[in-house]
Amino acid sequence: MTLTTSRTPSPVSGAASDLFDQSGLQTLAERLVAAARRAGADAADAIAVRHVSQSVEVRDGRVEEAERAEGDDVGLRVLVGQRQAVVSTNDMSGDLIEQLVERAVAMARVAPDDAYVGLADPALLARDFPDLDLLDHHSPSAADLERRAMAAEAAALAVKGVTKSGGASASSGIRGMVLVTSSGFEGAFLRSSHGVSMTAIVGDGTSMERDYDYSSAVHAADLEDPDKVGRTAGERAVARANPRKVATCKAPVVFDPRVAGSLVSHLINAAKGSAIARKTSFLNGRLGERLFNHGVSIIDDPLRRRGLHSQPFDAEGVAVQRRAIVDDGVLTSWLLDCATARELGLTSTGHAHRGVSSSPSPGPYNLHLEAGELSPEALIADIKQGFYVTDLIGVGVNPVTGDYSRGAAGFWIENGERCYPVSEVTIAGHLLEMYKQLTPASDLTFRYGTNAPTLRIEGMTIAGR
């Protein structure tokens, strides 16, 4: 059972350095947990989330929108026997906090029994919090963000053939979490973020094509130069001009790194303990099976320094670790929080995520499919006819059956070379068969939350004209 209360949050006061101080949130979380125990809860945990974001969007050399938001939110989960309730608020006044605690306990007492709810086993809790270098203490001004966005747009418009701007943006933010549990766990972290993006357009009317580029980083120093982001967006858009259609056939399909990660995401979503427990996953019953060729491994690494989704513990306080979900082609692990682990008779893998108004559920951190040995050029060198995908459209994936069908655009391959742009194509197959036929290239870079090198899959159905 859940209850959420809200009000318009007032801006976080004080200097920028105050935003990095979570001591007040930790005290609040401790108060909530203590009050819940006094009110009759058998166990409780409290999560406090700080979020600060600012962004600037520009088009045609002018600022179209500038936004800034700051706020703190808190959530309390209480357990009475095998019953639980979750309440949340962004109103930090003392009277409401006491009322929320009383209401949460009352809600838990009438909630249905759930045999799998409960706090994490103390033996699983994180004891050491490694320094992951997740906080950039320099917060850019709105003027800094405007300059980044303007530079990206100008670089794109300078590319010959680009006819107009689809808009550029720059952003920064801070997001952090404090977790306190009645079993004795206390932990906190903050993670900063920076981003810049650009969309470029070529052509006019119904013959317009567009493409984009973006860069995201925890530290501004790791952000790609806005000029490069803009130039890449422009060059990609120009390359897509005057696309052709192709005849329906079966042929190798090659996924560019910026879309290759989606194939990893489909597998990881199916490997979540919640999907396995409900038997709504095409991977059900396949733990320990070989799904890929030898040499293919998929890694989830919450402890990567400056990783976009790194953190030192999960949303239940469980210690996290680098883990091979697929090791040398074999599916070795589900992604488990405590509840799904209990339901499956297993142990949490430290993959619990949680918002202030929800109970924990499993999810990944920093995912990547490890690089292979062939260069991207060597990977496609023997393809006489094939399709190089740079953009995927729509959902088109059935997580229960593994059936795969998505709209795509990219370039046609002839005799080992990318020859001309292609659009209005659908690619189809079955994920288990696709994974068996997957070969990775050597060009892995860490740019996104989920990363993969160029990937080749044999014998997919390509539906064209």
C-alpha positions in Angstrom: 0.0 0.0 0.0 1.3 3.5 -0.9 0.4 7.0 0.0 1.9 10.2 -1.4 1.5 13.7 -0.3 3.0 16.7 -2.0 3.3 20.5 -2.1 5.2 22.9 -4.3 8.7 22.5 -2.9 10.6 25.7 -2.0 14.0 26.1 -3.4 16.8 24.6 -1.4 18.3 27.6 0.5 21.8 28.7 1.0 25.0 28.5 -1.0 25.7 25.9 -3.6 27.9 24.0 -1.0 24.7 23.5 1.1 23.4 21.2 -1.6 26.2 18.8 -0.9 25.4 18.6 2.8 23.0 15.6 3.4 23.2 15.7 7.2 19.8 17.3 7.5 18.3 14.6 5.3 20.0 11.9 7.3 18.6 13.3 10.6 15.1 13.4 9.1 15.4 9.8 7.9 16.6 8.7 11.4 13.6 10.5 12.9 11.2 8.8 10.6 12.5 5.3 11.3 12.5 5.9 15.1 9.0 7.4 15.0 7.7 4.4 13.0 9.1 1.9 15.6 7.5 3.9 18.4 4.2 3.9 16.5 4.2 0.1 16.4 6.1 -0.9 13.2 8.1 -4.1 13.5 10.7 -2.7 11.0 11.1 0.4 8.8 13.3 2.1 6.4 13.4 5.7 5.2 14.8 7.1 2.0 15.5 10.8 1.4 16.3 12.0 -2.1 17.8 15.3 -3.1 17.4 16.5 -6.7 18.8 19.6 -8.4 18.5 20.1 -12.1 19.0 23.0 -14.5 18.8 23.1 -18.3 18.9 25.5 -21.2 17.5 24.8 -24.7 18.3 26.9 -27.7 17.2 27.1 -31.3 18.4 29.3 -34.1 20.8 31.1 -31.8 18.2 32.1 -29.2 17.3 30.6 -25.8 13.9 28.9 -26.0 13.7 27.6 -22.5 15.7 27.7 -19.3 14.6 25.7 -16.2 15.9 25.1 -12.7 14.4 22.8 -10.1 15.5 21.9 -6.6 13.9 19.8 -3.9 14.0 17.1 -1.3 11.6 14.2 -1.1 11.3 11.5 1.6 9.7 8.1 1.7 9.0 5.8 4.6 8.4 2.1 4.4 6.9 0.4 7.4 6.4 -3.3 8.1 3.9 -4.8 10.5 4.4 -8.6 10.5 4.3 -9.6 6.8 2.4 -6.5 5.8 4.0 -3.3 4.5 3.0 0.3 3.5 4.9 3.1 1.8 4.3 6.8 2.3 6.1 9.8 0.8 6.1 13.6 0.9 8.1 16.6 0.0 6.7 18.6 2.9 9.3 18.5 5.7 7.3 20.1 8.5 7.4 18.3 11.8 3.6 17.9 12.3 3.1 16.3 8.9 6.0 13.9 9.5 4.3 12.6 12.6 1.0 12.2 10.9 2.6 10.3 8.0 4.2 7.9 10.4 0.9 7.2 12.1 -0.9 6.8 8.8 1.8 4.5 7.4 1.5 2.1 10.4 -2.3 2.2 10.2 -2.1 1.4 6.4 0.3 -1.5 7.0 -1.9 -3.1 9.6 -4.7 -3.4 7.0 -2.5 -4.3 4.0 -2.6 -7.8 2.6 0.0 -10.3 3.8 3.1 -10.7 1.7 5.3 -13.6 2.5 8.3 -12.0 0.8 8.5 -8.5 2.3 11.1 -7.5 4.8 14.3 -5.6 5.3 17.6 -7.0 4.0 19.5 -9.6 5.9 22.0 -7.7 8.0 24.8 -10.0 6.7 24.2 -8.6 3.2 24.4 -4.9 4.2 27.2 -2.7 2.8 29.9 -2.0 5.4 32.4 -0.1 3.3 31.6 2.7 0.9 34.3 3.1 -1.8 35.0 6.6 -3.2 33.6 6.4 -6.7 34.3 10.1 -7.5 30.6 10.8 -8.3 30.4 14.4 -7.3 31.6 17.4 -9.4 31.6 20.3 -6.9 31.6 22.9 -9.7 28.0 23.7 -10.7 27.8 25.5 -14.1 25.7 28.7 -14.3 22.8 29.2 -16.7 25.2 31.3 -18.8 27.7 28.4 -18.9 24.9 26.0 -20.1 23.8 28.5 -22.7 27.3 28.8 -24.1 27.5 25.0 -24.4 24.2 24.7 -26.2 25.0 27.6 -28.5 28.4 26.1 -29.4 26.8 22.7 -30.2 24.2 24.3 -32.4 26.7 26.6 -34.2 28.9 23.6 -35.0 26.0 21.6 -36.4 24.8 24.5 -38.6 28.3 24.9 -40.0 28.2 21.4 -41.5 27.6 21.7 -45.2 24.1 20.4 -46.1 22.5 21.1 -42.7 19.4 23.2 -43.4 18.1 23.9 -39.9 18.4 23.3 -36.2 16.2 20.8 -34.4 17.5 22.4 -31.1 20.4 22.1 -28.8 20.4 21.7 -25.0 22.8 21.6 -22.1 22.0 20.5 -18.6 23.5 19.8 -15.2 22.2 18.4 -12.0 22.8 16.6 -8.7 20.9 13.6 -7.4 21.5 11.8 -4.1 20.0 9.4 -1.7 20.1 8.9 2.1 19.0 5.5 3.4 18.3 4.6 7.0 16.9 1.3 8.2 15.7 0.0 11.6 18.2 -2.8 11.2 21.1 -0.4 11.7 22.1 0.6 8.2 22.9 4.2 7.4 24.3 5.4 4.1 24.3 8.3 1.7 25.7 9.3 -1.7 25.4 12.2 -4.2 26.0 12.0 -7.9 26.3 14.9 -10.3 25.4 14.9 -14.0 26.2 17.0 -17.1 24.9 16.8 -20.6 24.9 18.4 -24.0 22.9 17.4 -27.1 22.1 18.6 -30.6 19.6 17.7 -33.3 20.3 18.7 -36.9 18.0 18.6 -39.9 18.6 18.3 -43.6 16.2 18.8 -46.5 12.7 20.4 -46.5 9.1 19.4 -46.3 8.5 15.7 -46.6 12.1 15.0 -47.6 13.5 16.2 -44.3 15.9 13.9 -42.4 17.3 14.5 -38.9 19.9 13.0 -36.6 21.4 13.8 -33.3 24.3 13.4 -30.9 24.7 13.9 -27.2 27.2 13.4 -24.4 26.6 12.7 -20.7 29.1 12.6 -17.9 29.3 12.7 -14.1 32.0 15.4 -14.2 32.0 18.3 -16.7 35.6 17.6 -17.5 34.6 14.2 -19.0 31.9 15.8 -21.2 32.6 15.8 -24.9 33.3 19.2 -26.4 30.0 20.8 -27.5 31.6 21.6 -30.9 32.2 17.9 -31.5 28.7 17.0 -30.4 27.2 19.5 -32.8 29.5 18.6 -35.7 28.7 14.9 -35.3 25.0 15.6 -35.2 25.3 17.6 -38.4 27.4 15.0 -40.2 25.0 12.2 -39.3 22.0 14.2 -40.5 23.7 14.9 -43.9 24.7 11.3 -44.3 21.0 10.3 -44.0 19.8 12.6 -46.8 17.9 11.1 -49.7 17.3 7.6 -48.2 16.3 4.7 -50.3 14.1 1.7 -49.7 15.2 -1.9 -49.9 13.5 -5.1 -50.9 12.5 -7.6 -48.2 15.2 -10.2 -47.5 17.2 -12.1 -44.9 20.7 -10.7 -44.3 23.2 -9.8 -41.6 22.2 -6.8 -39.5 24.9 -4.6 -37.9 24.0 -2.4 -34.9 25.9 0.8 -34.4 27.1 1.3 -30.8 24.6 4.0 -30.1 21.7 1.4 -30.6 23.6 -1.8 -29.8 23.0 -1.3 -26.1 19.3 -1.8 -26.7 19.9 -5.6 -27.3 21.6 -5.7 -23.9 18.7 -3.9 -22.3 16.2 -6.4 -23.6 18.1 -9.2 -22.0 18.5 -7.4 -18.7 14.8 -6.5 -18.5 14.0 -10.1 -19.0 16.5 -11.1 -16.3 15.0 -9.0 -13.5 13.8 -11.2 -10.6 10.3 -9.6 -10.8 9.8 -10.9 -14.3 11.2 -14.3 -13.5 9.0 -14.7 -10.4 5.9 -13.7 -12.4 6.9 -16.0 -15.3 6.6 -13.1 -17.7 10.1 -13.4 -19.2 11.4 -15.3 -22.2 14.4 -16.2 -20.1 12.4 -18.1 -17.5 14.1 -21.4 -16.7 17.2 -20.6 -18.7 19.6 -19.7 -15.8 22.9 -21.5 -16.5 22.2 -21.9 -20.2 24.5 -20.8 -23.0 22.7 -17.9 -24.8 25.6 -16.4 -26.7 28.8 -17.6 -28.3 32.0 -18.1 -26.3 33.7 -14.9 -25.4 30.5 -12.8 -25.0 30.0 -11.4 -21.6 27.6 -8.8 -20.2 28.8 -6.9 -17.1 26.9 -4.8 -14.6 29.3 -2.6 -12.7 27.8 -0.3 -10.0 31.3 0.5 -8.7 32.7 2.1 -11.9 34.5 5.3 -11.0 32.5 8.3 -12.4 29.9 5.8 -13.9 26.6 7.4 -14.9 24.7 5.0 -12.7 27.3 4.1 -10.0 26.5 4.0 -6.3 28.0 2.3 -3.3 24.9 0.4 -2.1 21.5 -0.5 -3.3 18.1 0.9 -2.2 17.9 -1.7 0.6 21.5 -1.1 1.9 22.8 -4.3 0.3 26.4 -4.2 -0.8 26.9 -4.0 -4.6 29.5 -5.5 -6.8 30.7 -5.9 -10.3 28.8 -8.9 -11.7 28.8 -10.8 -15.0 25.2 -11.4 -15.8 26.4 -13.3 -18.9 29.8 -14.9 -18.5 31.5 -16.4 -21.6 28.1 -16.7 -23.2 26.3 -18.3 -20.3 23.5 -16.6 -18.3 24.8 -16.7 -14.8 22.5 -14.5 -12.7 19.2 -12.8 -12.3 18.9 -9.2 -11.0 17.4 -9.5 -7.5 16.2 -7.3 -4.7 15.4 -8.9 -1.4 11.8 -9.7 -2.0 12.2 -11.3 -5.4 15.2 -13.2 -4.1 13.1 -14.7 -1.3 10.3 -15.6 -3.7 12.8 -17.4 -5.9 14.7 -19.0 -3.0 17.8 -17.1 -3.8 19.9 -14.3 -2.3 19.7 -10.6 -3.2 22.3 -9.6 -5.8 22.2 -5.9 -4.6 20.1 -4.7 -7.5 17.3 -3.0 -5.5 16.2 0.4 -6.8 13.5 2.5 -5.2 11.7 5.9 -5.5 10.3 7.6 -2.4 6.8 6.4 -3.2 7.5 2.8 -4.1 8.8 -0.4 -2.5 12.2 -1.8 -3.8 12.4 -3.5 -7.2 15.3 -4.9 -9.1 17.2 -3.0 -11.9 20.7 -2.6 -13.3 23.5 0.0 -12.9 26.2 0.5 -15.5 25.8 -2.2 -18.1 28.1 -3.1 -20.9 28.7 -5.9 -23.4 32.4 -6.6 -23.6 34.4 -5.9 -26.8 35.3 -8.6 -29.3 38.5 -8.9 -31.3 37.4 -7.7 -34.8 37.4 -4.0 -35.7 34.1 -2.7 -37.0 35.5 -2.6 -40.5 36.6 -6.2 -40.3 33.2 -7.2 -38.8 31.4 -6.1 -42.0 34.1 -6.8 -44.5 32.6 -10.1 -45.8 28.9 -8.9 -45.9 27.8 -8.8 -49.6 24.3 -7.5 -48.7 23.4 -6.3 -45.3 21.9 -3.5 -43.2 23.8 -1.2 -40.8 21.4 0.2 -38.2 21.9 3.6 -36.7 18.4 4.4 -35.5 15.6 2.2 -34.0 12.0 3.2 -33.9 9.1 2.0 -31.6 9.1 -0.7 -29.0 8.2 -3.9 -30.9 9.7 -6.4 -28.4 7.6 -9.0 -26.5 9.4 -9.6 -23.2 7.3 -12.8 -22.6 8.0 -14.5 -25.8 11.2 -12.8 -27.0 9.8 -11.9 -30.4 11.6 -8.9 -31.8 10.3 -6.4 -34.5 11.4 -2.8 -34.7 11.4 0.0 -37.2 14.9 1.0 -38.2 17.0 3.4 -40.3 20.6 3.3 -41.3 22.8 2.4 -44.3 22.8 -0.5 -46.8 26.0 -2.6 -46.9 27.3 -3.9 -50.2 30.5 -5.8 -50.5 31.7 -4.9 -47.0 31.0 -1.1 -47.4 28.3 1.2 -46.2 26.9 2.5 -49.4 23.7 4.6 -49.1 21.1 5.6 -46.5 18.0 3.5 -45.9 14.8 4.2 -44.1 11.3 2.8 -43.5 12.7 -0.6 -42.8 11.6 -3.2 -40.2 14.0 -5.7 -38.7 12.6 -8.9 -37.1 13.7 -12.0 -35.3 13.7 -13.8 -32.0 16.0 -12.5 -29.2 17.2 -16.0 -28.3 18.2 -16.7 -31.9 19.6 -13.2 -32.3 21.9 -13.7 -29.3 23.1 -17.0 -30.6 24.2 -15.2 -33.8 25.7 -12.1 -32.2 29.3 -11.1 -32.8 30.8 -8.0 -31.1 33.4 -5.7 -32.5 36.3 -4.2 -30.7 35.1 -0.6 -30.5 33.5 -0.5 -27.0 33.4 2.9 -25.4 31.6 4.1 -22.2 29.3 6.9 -23.2 25.9 5.8 -22.0 24.3 4.0 -19.1 24.2 0.8 -21.2 27.1 0.4 -23.6 28.0 -2.1 -26.3 30.4 -2.2 -29.3 29.2 -2.5 -32.9 27.3 -5.8 -33.0 26.6 -8.1 -36.0 23.7 -10.5 -36.0 23.3 -13.1 -38.8 20.2 -13.9 -40.8 17.6 -11.3 -39.6 14.5 -10.6 -41.5 14.6 -7.2 -43.2 11.2 -6.0 -44.3 11.3 -3.2 -46.9 9.2 -2.4 -49.9 
